[in-house]
Amino acid sequence: MKPRFTDQVVIVTGGSRGIGFAISKALAREGARVVLAAVNEDRGQEAAQWIRNEDGQAEFIRTDVTQYKQVEMLVTKTIERFGAINVLVNNAGAHDSAPFWEESEDLWDRMYRVNVMGTVLPSQIVVRRFFDQGGGGAIVNIASKAGVVGEPGHVAYSAAKGAVLAITRAMAVELAPYSIRVNAACPGPVLTDMLVENVPTEEGRQKLADEAPLGRIGLPEDIVGAVLLLASSEADWCTGQAISIDGGMSILK
Ligand SMILES: NC(=O)c1ccc[n+]([C@@H]2O[C@H](COP(=O)([O-])OP(=O)(O)OC[C@H]3O[C@@H](n4cnc5c(N)ncnc54)[C@H](OP(=O)(O)O)[C@@H]3O)[C@@H](O)[C@H]2O)c1
C-alpha cells in the first residue's frame, strides 16, 4: 500500500505505550513524522527511539495534556522541529473504576481533567496552528465503548468519554468551514496497562473476551486501522463520526 502520511507531522498524545504507541508506530511506517507526547520521560524516550530504530521519524516531548502551558510548548517545539502540524491524535487518557455511589469528587475531577480537558487543550492549540497554516488538518479523538453504551463500574469515565464524543461532533461542525476534520474511535477492551489495571485477572479478561461477538479482547494494533483511516486523506469527506472497534460488543442487545 502507498504510504498515506509521507512527511506529514502528527502529534499522538499518550504515544508512549498501549494504543497510542501502536498508532505512532503505524504512522511512522507510513511516512509520518511523529511526535509522542506523554508524561513519563523514560518510557517516552524509549518509545521514540524504538521507532527511530525502525528507520521511522519520531520525537518524544514530555507533556502533561492537562497543563495548558505544557501543551503550548508541545506545539511550539513540534513546529520548531518539523515546521508544521497536519494531524492530532488525542489518545492520552485515564481510567478509574468504583461503584457509582462511591466515586469520589477527586475521581470525577481526574476523569474530566485527563480525558476531557486533555482532549480540549491540545485541540484548541493545534486548531489555532491549523488556522495559521491556512486551514486543513485532521483530529482523531480516542473515546471508548464506555462513552457509547451503558456499563457498570465506571460512570465517571463513561461520562468523560461521552463528552469526548459530543466534543467531536460539535468541533466537527464548527471547524468544517476551515476544512478541519474531527472524528473519533471508540475501542472496546484492549490489552494494555489500562485494561490490566482495571481487570487484573486472566479469568476476568477471558470473561470480557467471551462477551465479544468476535470472541476475544482487542490488541493495540486492532485500533490502528480505523484511526489511520480517519486521519488520512482517504477520509477527506468524513467528519464528526465515531467508529466502534470492539469486536462487536457495542451492537449487543
Ligand atoms: N485499553 C482499553 O481497554 C481502552 C478501551 C477504550 C478506550 N481506551 C482509551 O484509549 C486510550 C489509550 O489507552 P491505553 O489503554 O493505551 O492506556 P495506557 O496503556 O494506560 O496508556 C495511557 C497513555 O496516556 C498517557 N497519559 C495519561 N495521562 C496523561 C497526561 N495527563 N498527559 C499526557 N499523557 C498522559 C500515558 O503516558 P505515561 O506513559 O507518561 O503515563 C500513556 O502513554 C485512552 O484514551 C483510553 O481511555 C482504552
PDBQT file of the ligand as one rigid body, heavy atoms in Angstrom, charges set to zero:
ROOT
HETATM    1  N1  LIG A 301      -7.301  -0.226  26.888  1.00  0.00    +0.000 N 
HETATM    2  C1  LIG A 301      -8.598  -0.206  26.778  1.00  0.00    +0.000 C 
HETATM    3  O1  LIG A 301      -9.281  -1.208  27.055  1.00  0.00    +0.000 OA
HETATM    4  C2  LIG A 301      -9.305   1.017  26.271  1.00  0.00    +0.000 A 
HETATM    5  C3  LIG A 301     -10.661   0.898  25.909  1.00  0.00    +0.000 A 
HETATM    6  C4  LIG A 301     -11.335   2.003  25.435  1.00  0.00    +0.000 A 
HETATM    7  C5  LIG A 301     -10.679   3.212  25.306  1.00  0.00    +0.000 A 
HETATM    8  N2  LIG A 301      -9.370   3.315  25.674  1.00  0.00    +0.000 N 
HETATM    9  C6  LIG A 301      -8.741   4.632  25.541  1.00  0.00    +0.000 C 
HETATM   10  O2  LIG A 301      -7.617   4.519  24.681  1.00  0.00    +0.000 OA
HETATM   11  C7  LIG A 301      -6.627   5.495  25.057  1.00  0.00    +0.000 C 
HETATM   12  C8  LIG A 301      -5.296   4.798  25.297  1.00  0.00    +0.000 C 
HETATM   13  O3  LIG A 301      -5.481   3.846  26.317  1.00  0.00    +0.000 OA
HETATM   14  P1  LIG A 301      -4.421   2.703  26.681  1.00  0.00    +0.000 P 
HETATM   15  O4  LIG A 301      -5.211   1.537  27.063  1.00  0.00    +0.000 OA
HETATM   16  O5  LIG A 301      -3.390   2.623  25.639  1.00  0.00    +0.000 OA
HETATM   17  O6  LIG A 301      -3.838   3.350  28.017  1.00  0.00    +0.000 OA
HETATM   18  P2  LIG A 301      -2.449   3.165  28.790  1.00  0.00    +0.000 P 
HETATM   19  O7  LIG A 301      -1.769   1.924  28.378  1.00  0.00    +0.000 OA
HETATM   20  O8  LIG A 301      -2.782   3.392  30.219  1.00  0.00    +0.000 OA
HETATM   21  O9  LIG A 301      -1.602   4.405  28.257  1.00  0.00    +0.000 OA
HETATM   22  C9  LIG A 301      -2.056   5.691  28.544  1.00  0.00    +0.000 C 
HETATM   23  C10 LIG A 301      -1.215   6.692  27.794  1.00  0.00    +0.000 C 
HETATM   24  O10 LIG A 301      -1.724   8.001  28.100  1.00  0.00    +0.000 OA
HETATM   25  C11 LIG A 301      -0.686   8.790  28.648  1.00  0.00    +0.000 C 
HETATM   26  N3  LIG A 301      -1.207   9.769  29.601  1.00  0.00    +0.000 N 
HETATM   27  C12 LIG A 301      -2.000   9.544  30.673  1.00  0.00    +0.000 A 
HETATM   28  N4  LIG A 301      -2.254  10.705  31.311  1.00  0.00    +0.000 NA
HETATM   29  C13 LIG A 301      -1.600  11.675  30.610  1.00  0.00    +0.000 A 
HETATM   30  C14 LIG A 301      -1.450  13.064  30.765  1.00  0.00    +0.000 A 
HETATM   31  N5  LIG A 301      -2.029  13.739  31.775  1.00  0.00    +0.000 N 
HETATM   32  N6  LIG A 301      -0.704  13.745  29.865  1.00  0.00    +0.000 NA
HETATM   33  C15 LIG A 301      -0.108  13.085  28.834  1.00  0.00    +0.000 A 
HETATM   34  N7  LIG A 301      -0.201  11.776  28.643  1.00  0.00    +0.000 NA
HETATM   35  C16 LIG A 301      -0.933  11.071  29.528  1.00  0.00    +0.000 A 
HETATM   36  C17 LIG A 301       0.266   7.791  29.289  1.00  0.00    +0.000 C 
HETATM   37  O11 LIG A 301       1.528   8.400  29.431  1.00  0.00    +0.000 OA
HETATM   38  P3  LIG A 301       2.644   7.923  30.519  1.00  0.00    +0.000 P 
HETATM   39  O12 LIG A 301       3.245   6.663  29.956  1.00  0.00    +0.000 OA
HETATM   40  O13 LIG A 301       3.572   9.073  30.556  1.00  0.00    +0.000 OA
HETATM   41  O14 LIG A 301       1.895   7.683  31.787  1.00  0.00    +0.000 OA
HETATM   42  C18 LIG A 301       0.238   6.669  28.252  1.00  0.00    +0.000 C 
HETATM   43  O15 LIG A 301       1.082   6.966  27.168  1.00  0.00    +0.000 OA
HETATM   44  C19 LIG A 301      -7.182   6.185  26.317  1.00  0.00    +0.000 C 
HETATM   45  O16 LIG A 301      -7.812   7.378  25.953  1.00  0.00    +0.000 OA
HETATM   46  C20 LIG A 301      -8.200   5.187  26.827  1.00  0.00    +0.000 C 
HETATM   47  O17 LIG A 301      -9.196   5.813  27.613  1.00  0.00    +0.000 OA
HETATM   48  C21 LIG A 301      -8.659   2.251  26.151  1.00  0.00    +0.000 A 
ENDROOT
TORSDOF 0
